[in-house]
Amino acid sequence: MNTPMLPGTPSRLGAHFDGEGTNFALFSANAQKVELCFFSSDGQSETSRLLLPERSGPVWHGYLPGIRPGTLYGYRVHGPYDPDRGHRFNPNKLLLDPYTREMRGKYRSYGDLLGFINSDPKGDLSFNTRDSAPFVPKSLVTAPETHAPSSERPVPRSDEVLIYEAHAKGLTMEHPAIPESLRGTYEGLASDPMLEHLQKLGITTIELLPVHAFVDDGFLVEKGLKNYWGYNSIGFFVPEPRYFGPAGRAGFRAMVQRFHTAGIEVILDVVYNHTAEGDHLGPTLSFRGIDNASYYRLVQGQQRYYVNDTGTGNTLNVSHPYVMRLILDSLRYWVEVMGVDGFRFDLATTLGREDHGFDPNGGFFDALRQDPILATVRLIAEPWDIGPGGYQLGQFPPEFGEWNDRFRDTTRRYWRGDDHSAQELAACVLGSAGYFDRGGRPAGSSVNLVTAHDGFTLADVTRYAHRHNLDNGEDGRDGHNANYSDNFGIEGDSDNPVVQANRSRRQRNLLATLFLSQGTPMLLAGDEIGNSQNGNNNAYCQDNTIGWVNWQHRDESLVEFVSGLSRLRKAHSSLRQSRFLHGAVRESDGMPDVEWLDFNGRSLDWRDPGLSTFGLILRGSGECAPERQVQDTLLLLFNRDADDLPAILPVPPGGYAWRLELDTSAEMSFPARRIDSGNMNIQGQSVVVLALSADEVS
């Protein structure tokens, strides 16, 4: 290439085409020089190398006229290879631009991606001179992006949000009504059959497992497996190509627009706590070779090694200004250009770590909340990592919702029959106020779940007492031990009708508890149709029928049940209040906003470790309009005993009667009939919901 490279500008990192040429800018505080490498259209031949001619502070940059969208490129960054000082520069390794919008090619030949010689006795202190360019994807110059129209974004009421966690591929791979060419693709996710299904369930928000470009771990490739979940990011601006359909990269944005037209938000599970480069024995793909000492948190005094608060081998140094800038730029890109509506932050505790530990007012959270774009989107934290003080449930800023694993474990333990679990469930049903009721946080801060991608599916919670993960190739040692599940006497599938009936009822009870609790409910994709993973509670590497949702054997009655729960929750504002309930007396009528009763109408004995039944009267808090305060009153009755039990119903106020809205003891769980007696038989292992209605209604 004979065209001289001009100085360009450091203002925008990445490669940006202006109509006549492209500006390239790369952050590296510790590099000695940076080479920009261009490749043939098939990515196989390196056609030229040019030094970035200018450095402005830690940003290397240059402008090259005539470089147009579609050009393939990568970087070779020169500097010291001194792992003991935290530096791992190796210009023999072609590096992905952290800001690239698209990649071409795949990672291959794992040994050639390493910056050191794997067989050398010195390990990562050795130096690998083999060129990795033939074995890595190339960055791509793309055309200038237009912003997605913000006017098309659905904005569901905060108290009506219902989240559906799904895998971009696995949700549709086995759906018979979706054309084969669209199965497993972004377009397939927003196809008519899926949109109709989600709308029937009342879903307002679909939460996608990671779709940032990611890498299959070397140890999985050796076993013939793949990283299915995608928590191994390398391209924070790149939609994962393996989910491309006929429209390629444009299919992602088209998917978001179709969801928006259907009234459904799209939020992404994002992984900014670590990268795919792993620990000190991992490959050199991008960040490690660009500026290892800046991008990663290194062990103090032993900079050869990485802080591993994430359990994945490395931890991004989010407190570094240019790393934070990368993350914020990435988030804005997905909102402004790709049109998404929010984010669930994987291992979010890591993002709040400063030198003194986790800080809810740390730099990243401050930057996120003051950003004029990002401050307006939905934010959800996974409130833990494995580092010191890593469990931070309830400690995130008020703008965040948080995954509440205490809700998951407590709900499972209660229905399994564990001691002391009823007391814990009572707190969960009211939104886990002990964790979240501080600093003016709304009751929806608790994102309630009984299942998620990580763990048993709902069907497997009722089929397996133990994990069955041998297919993962780790001798069954991986995955959670504490599943709080129940197989009803038979491990796995059973054709015993009694066992089947008990399992179905347990699923209905778990789901009912989820939808009847204060907070924001989240449903795992496939739970509503009875999807099983054959007892695998860690299907992160099962890109096959184990990990995919099985639509062929869908349980239609369960779909109808979930749809009914969604309608019930939407119909009664007392189930989704924005304020926490503590039994405060309402000024309008002198009645408490919440009241606990046993089945005899008396106060509960909270000291009983075996407490297994309880009633809960929910009334609209002071925020509820006076004319709705009576109509929004509900009586919830929980009976986990095996036996049927009589319950004395509270006397309704004058002019009103109790109306049965839900009874999980039967598949037809929404009878909607008036209760004329002051007593009611509550069947064993069931949840009953009664609502006040005008006396003349029958």
N, C-alpha and C positions, 0 to 999 in steps of 0.2 A: 504494500500500500504506500503510494508515493505522496499522498496528500499530507501536508504537515499538520500536526495537531496544535490547535490553538489553546490558550490558557483556560477558557471556559469559566465556569462559576461554581463555587462550593455551596450555593444556597439550597439546592435540592439534591439530596442523595439519590443515587441510582442512575439509570439511563433515561434521558428525556429528549425526545425528538421534537424539534420546533418548526418543522416544515422544510428545513434546508439541511439540517444535520442534527447530531445528537451530542448532548452534554453528558459526560460521565463523571460521577463524584463518588468517592469511597472513603469512609472513615477508617483510619488506622493511626492511633497515637504513637505506636512503637515501630512502625515499618521504616525501612531505609529507602526503599523505592517500590513503585507499583507498576507492573506491566499489564496492559490491556491486550488481550489475545482475541483475535477474530477467527471464525471457523467457516468452512464451507457449509452450504445449505443443508447437507445431510449430517453435519456435526462430526464428520469423521476426520477431516483434515484441518490442521491449523494453518491459516493462510498468512497471518502476519502478527507481529507483536509491536506494540508501541508503549513507550513510557508515558505515564500521566505526567504532564510537564510542570504542573504547579502544585504547591502545597499551601493551604491556608489553615494555619493551626493544625488540627489533626485530620483535616480533610484533603485528600488528594483528588485532583480534578483536571479535566481537559475537554476540549470540544473538537469534534471531527466533522467537517462538512461532508455531505454526501452519504452519511450513514443513516439508513432508513429503517423503518419497522420491518421486522423479519430477520434482521441481522443477528447471528449467533455470536456470543462472546463469553469470556470468563476472565478471571484475574489470576495473576501470579504475584504474590507479595513477598518481597525480600526483607530479611531482617535476621536477627540472631536465632539460631536453633539452640536454645538453652533451657530445657524443661525445668531445671532446678531454680531458675529465675522467673519461670512462668511464661517463657517465650517459646513458641513452636512454629516459627516461620519456616516454610519449605516451598520454594518456588517451583519445585517439581510437581506440586499438587495444584491442579486447576481448581479454582474456587468459585462457587456460586455467588453472584451478587446478592447480598441480603435484601436488596430492594427490587429485585427482578419481579416482574408481573407474570412471567410465564417461563417454563422450562421446556427444553427439548432433549429427549433421551432418557435413559435410566441408569441407575447406579448398578455397576457390575464388578466382579472380580475384587472382592472385599480386601484382600491383601494388598492390592495396588492402591487402595484408597488411604492406607495408613501412612503417616509421616515418618514412621520408623520401620525397621526390618523385623517382621514378626518373629523370625527364627533366630535372630541375633540374641546371644546371652545377655547383652546389655538392655534388651527390651526397648522401651520407649526412649532411652538415652541414645540409641543408635539413630542413623539418618538414612532415609530411603530416597534414593536418587531416581527411582522409576517414575516416569511420567504417567500421571493418572488421567490425563485428558481423554484417552480413548474409552475410559470406563465410567465417565460421569456425565450427567446432563449439562447442557449449556444454557446460560442465561439468554434471554431474547429481548431485543429492542422492540417495544410495542408502540402502537399509535397513541397519541394523546387521548386521555379518557374523558368521557362526558359524565356528569353526575347523574345518578339515578333520581327520578322525580320524587321529592319528599312528599308531595301532595297525595301520592298513592299509598302512603304508609297507613296501615290500620293501627288504631290506638285503642286497644280494648280497655275498658274500665279496670282500674287496678284490682278491684275486688272481684272481678269476673275472670281473671286470668286462669287458664287451665293449660299447663305445659305438657307437651308430648315429646319425650326424649327418643330420638331415632337415629339409626345409622344410615348414612346417605346411600349405601349400597344394599345393605342387608334387609331394609324394609321392603324393597320391591323385587328382589331377585326371584322370588317364588310366587309372585302375585299373578294368577292366571289371566286376569282381565287386562293387564298391562302388556302392550306389544313387546315382543322379545327384544327388539332393538333399543327399547327404553329401559328395560329392567336393569337395576343397579346403577342408574345414571341420575344426574341432577334433574333432567327432564322427566324421568320416571317418577321422581319424588312428587312432582307437582302435576302428574297426569290426572285425568278426570276421575278414574277409580279411586285414587288416593285422596283427592280433594273431597269427593263425596263421602268417603269413610270418615275423614277427620271432621268434616262438618256435622256428620251425624253424631259424633261423639261430643260435639261442642268444644272442640279444641280451638283455643285462641292463639297458641304460640307453639311452634315446632322448634325444638332444640336439637341441632344436629351435632353428633359426635364430630371430632376434628376433621375439617376439610382443608386446612392448610397442607400444602405439599409435605409429604413425610417419607421416611425411609424404612424399608424392612430391615430389622436388626440382623446383624451378621449371624448371631447364634440361632436365630429362627430360620434364616436361609439355609444354614447347614442341616437343619432338620426337615427341610422341605415345607416349612410353614411361612406365613406372612404376618406382618403386623396389621391386624384387621381393624382394630379400634382407631389407630392413627395417632396415638399420643407419642409421636416421635418426629416432631416438626423440623423442617429445614428451610422452607420457603414461606415466610409470614405474609406475603402478598399474593401467593399463587394458589388458585383452586387445585386441589389434588387431581391430577390428570386421569387417574384410574377410574374416576367417576364421570368422565366426559361421555356425552352421548353424541348424537349426530351434529349438534351445533358447537361442539368443542367447548372452549372457555366461555363463549357467549351463552352457553346453556345454563350456566350458574345464574347469571343475572336474569335470564328469562324465567328460571325457576322461581326466583324471589318475586318477580313481578306477578306470576300466576298465583302464588300464595297470597300476595297482597290483594289481588282482585277477589280472592275467595274470603278475604277478611282475616287472614292468618298471618301473624308475625313470624319472622325467621330470626332465631338467635343462634349463635355459633359457640360451641365448646372450644375454647382457645387455650393453647399451651404456650405460655410465655415464661414458664418457670425453668425450662431446660430445653435443650436441642437434641437432635439426633446424633451428635458427635460423641456422646457417651463420656466415659471416664478417660484416664490418661492412656488407656490402651485402645481408645476408639479411633475412628477414621478422621481424616482431615478433609472436610467437605466445604466449609465456608468460614464460619466465625473463628474457629481455632487457628486457621492459617492466616486470617486477616489481622487479628489482634487478640490472641488468647488471653493475655493479662488484663485486657479491658472488658471483654465480653463475659468472662466467667468469674465467679467467686472462687478464689484459690485458698487453700489452707495456709493460714498465717505461719510463716517460718518454714513451710514445706510446699513451696509454690509449684512443685512438680505435680501435686495432687489437687483434686477438686473438692470443694465443699459439696456434700451430697445430701442436702436437705430434701431433695425430691425423690430419692431412691432410684434414680435413673442413671447415676454416674456423674452428672454435672448439674450446676445451678447457674442460671443466667444472673449476671450482676446488674439487677434492675436499678440499683441506686446510682449507677454510672450514667451521666447525662446523655451520652449518645446511645446507650442501650435503651434507656427510657424513651428517648426520641424515636428509636426504631419501633418500639411497641406502640407508642401513641400514633405514629404515622401509619402503622399497619391498621390499627383500630379505625382510624378515620377513613382509611381507604375502603375498608369493608362496609362502612356506613355510607359514605358519600358516593362511592363509585359502584359498589356491588349491591347496595340497597338494603343491607341487613339492619335489623332493629335492636340488636343488643348482643350481649356476650355472657357466657358462663365461663368463669376463669378457673381452670384446672389448678389444683394445689395453690389456691390464692394466698395462703399465708406467706408463701415464698415471695410474692410480689410486694408484700408489706414489710419485708425484713430490712432493717437498717443495721448499722454496726452494733447497736445496743440490743437488737432483737426485733421482734414483731412490733410494728407501730401503726395503729389504725389511722394515724395522722401523718404517716410517712410520705415521702416525696411522690411516689407513684400515685397514691390515692388522692393526694392534693392536686396533682397535675390532671388526673382524670376528671375530678369533680369540677374543676374550673374551666375545663375545655368547652368552648361553646357548642361543639358538635357532640362530644361524648357524654357531656352532662345530661343530655336529653334522651339517651337510650336506656334500655333495660340492662341492669347489671346484676349478676348473680355470682356469688363466691362459693367455691368449694373450700370450707373454712379450716383446712388443715394441710400440713405436710409432715414429713417424718423427722424434721429437725428439732432442736431444743425448743420446748414450749410451742410445738407445732399445732396443737389442737386449740383453735380460737373460735369455736362456735359462739355466735352472738357478739363478737367483738369488732365486727366490720363497720365501716361508716354507714350512716342511716340510708344512704342512697342504694345500698346493696340488699338484695335478698340473699339468703344463705341456704345451701343444702343442709337439711336437718337429719343427720343420721341417727340421732337419738329418737326421733319420731319413728323411723324405720324399725329400729331394734325393739323399741318399747311396744309398738303395735304388734309385732310378731310374737314377742314374749307374752303379751297379755292373752292373745288368742291361743297360744300353745299351752297356757295354764301355769306360767311361772309365778311364784310368790312375789309379792310387792309390786307386781307390774301394773295392777289396776291404779294404784296411787300415781305411778309415773305416767300412765296413759291419760289420767285426768288432766295433768299439766299439758300434755301434748295436744289434747283435744281443744284446749283453749289457747293454742298458738305458742306454747313453750315460753310463756311470759318471763319466766325466770332467766332465760337467756337473752330475750330480745326486747323486753319492755324497758328500754333506757334511751335517753337522748331523743325522745320524740319519735322513735321508730314506729311505723305502722304494724298492725298485727299480721299483715301479709309478708313481713320480712322472713318468716319461717317458710322455706320451700319444703313442703311435706312430701315424703315419698315412702313407699313400702318396698319398692324395688328400683334398681337403676341398672345401667349396662354392666356395672361392676358388681357381680353377685348372682344369686339365683334369680330366675324369672319368677313371676307370681305362681305359675303352674308348678315350678320345681320347689318352691317354698312348701308346697303341700304334697310333694311326691318323694322328696329325698331328705333323709336325716344327715347325710354326709355328702361332701363334694365328690364328683367323679370326673377328675381332670386328667386322666392318663393320656388323652389325645394331645395334650399340650407338650408332652415330651419331657416333663420334669418329675416323673415318678409320682404324680399326684400330690406333690408337696406345695404347689402354688395355690393361690386363692385363699379366701377367708376360711377360718375354722368356725368362727362365731356366726352361724347362719340363722340361728333361732328358728329352725324349720321343723316340720313334722311330717312324717311319711304315712301316718295312720296305720302303722303296723306292717306295711309292705313297702320295701324300697323300690322305687321306680314305678313303671306302669302297672296297672292292675285292671282285671276285668271283673273284679268283685263289685257288684252294684252298690253295696253299702259303703265300701271304701270310696268309690267314685262320688257318691252323693255327699259324703262327709268332706271330701276334698273340694267339691264345687261350692259347698256352703262356706267353707273356710275362705275360699277366694272371694266370695261375695262379702264376707265380714271384713276382710282386710281392705277391700276396695271401699266399702261403706264407711269404715273408720276414716279413710283418707279423705273422702268427699265431705264428710260431716264435720271435719275439724277446721278450726280457725287457721288461717294461713293461706298459702298458695299451693294447691295440689299439683303434683307432677306424676304423670303416668308413663310407664315404660312401654315403648312400642311393642306390640304383640301380646301384652298382658291381657288386653281386652278380647283376644281371640283364643286364649289358653295356650300360647306358644311355650314350648319347652326347649331347653338346651341339653336334654338328656342328663341333667345333674351337673353339668359343667358350670361352675360359678366364677370362671375367669376366662371367658372365651375370647380373650384379646388377640389370639393368634388363629382363630377358627374362621377363616374366610371361606365358609362352606355351609352345608346344611345345618351344622350345629349352631353357628352364629347367625344365620339368616332366619328371618321370621317365616314360619311355616303357615301359609295361607290355605293350603289344601285341606287341613283338618281344623279349620276355624270353628270355634264354638259360637254359633249365632246367638244363643241365649245369653251368653256372657256379653256380647256386643250390645244387645238390647238392655242388659242390666246397667252397663257403664253409661250408655246413653241416658237411661232413666236417672241415674245418679247425677249426671251433669245437669239435666233439666231441673231436678229437685234442688240442687245447690243454687242454680240461677234464680229459681222462683222464690227462695227464702233468703232475704238479706241478712237475717240473724246468723246464718251459717258463714258469712263472709264479711264480718265487720272490720272496720279499719282501726278501731280502738281495742285495746286489750280489755278483757272482762275480768273483774276481780270481786264480783258480788256487790258492787257499789249500788246504793239505793237511788232509783230514778226520782227526780223531782216531780215528774208528771203524775205518778201514781203511788209512790212510796214502795215500789217493788224492786227487789234486787235484779241486776241485769243477768245474773247467773245464780242457779241454786242447785245444790247437789242433794239427792234423796236416795234412800234405799227403796226396795220394792214394796215396803210397807208405808211409804210416805214419810219416814222419819229421817233425821240427819244420819249421814254415813259415819261408820266407825273406821276412820282412816288408819287406826292403829292395827287393824286386822291384817296380818301378812297374807292371808289367803283370800282377801276381798276379791270377789269375782263378778259381782253384779252391781250395777249402779244406774241411777237415773239422773239426768241432767236437764234442767229447764233453762232454755236459752231465750232471753228477751233482748229486743233491740236496745242498745245503749242510748245514752243521752243524745247521740247524733241522729238517731232515728226520728223521722217525722212523727208527731204525736198521733196522727190518724192511723199510722202503721204499727204502732207499738204493741197493740194487742194481736193483730193479724200475724205479725212476725214472730210470735211466741211459738217455740217448739219444745217438745218433750222427747229426749233421746233416751232409750232404754237399752242397756248392754247386758247380755246374759251369756257368759262363756261356759256356764255349767252344762253338763250333758243333759240334765233334767229340765223339763218344763217347770216354770215357776209362776205363781200368781203375782200380779202387781196391782197395788192400789193406786189409781190414777188421781192426781191432784184435781180438786174441784175447779172446773173452768169458771171464769167470770160470767156474770149474768149476760144472757143473750148469745153465748158461745157454747160450742161443743167440741170435743176432740174428734179429729178426723185422721184415720190411719193413712199415712203417706208412704211408709216403707216397712217391709217385713222380709228380712233376708232368709227366713226359714224355707221359703219356696222360691222356685225359679221365677214365677210370676210375682215379683216382689213389690209391685206398686199398685196395691188394691184400691186405694183412694175411696175408702168407705168410712161412714160415720160410726163412732163408738158410742152406743147409748148407755152402756153400763159404767159404773165407777170402778170396775175391776177388769183386768185383762190378763189372759194367760200368755206368758212370754215363753216361746219354745226355746229349748236348749240350743246353745251355740247359735245365737241370732242377735240381730240388731233391729230395733223397732223405732220408727219415728212417727210421732203424732204432732199434728198442727192444729192450732185453734182455728175454727171457722165459724161463721155466723150460724146461729142455732137453726135457722130455717133451711140451711143447705143440707141435703141428704145424700 
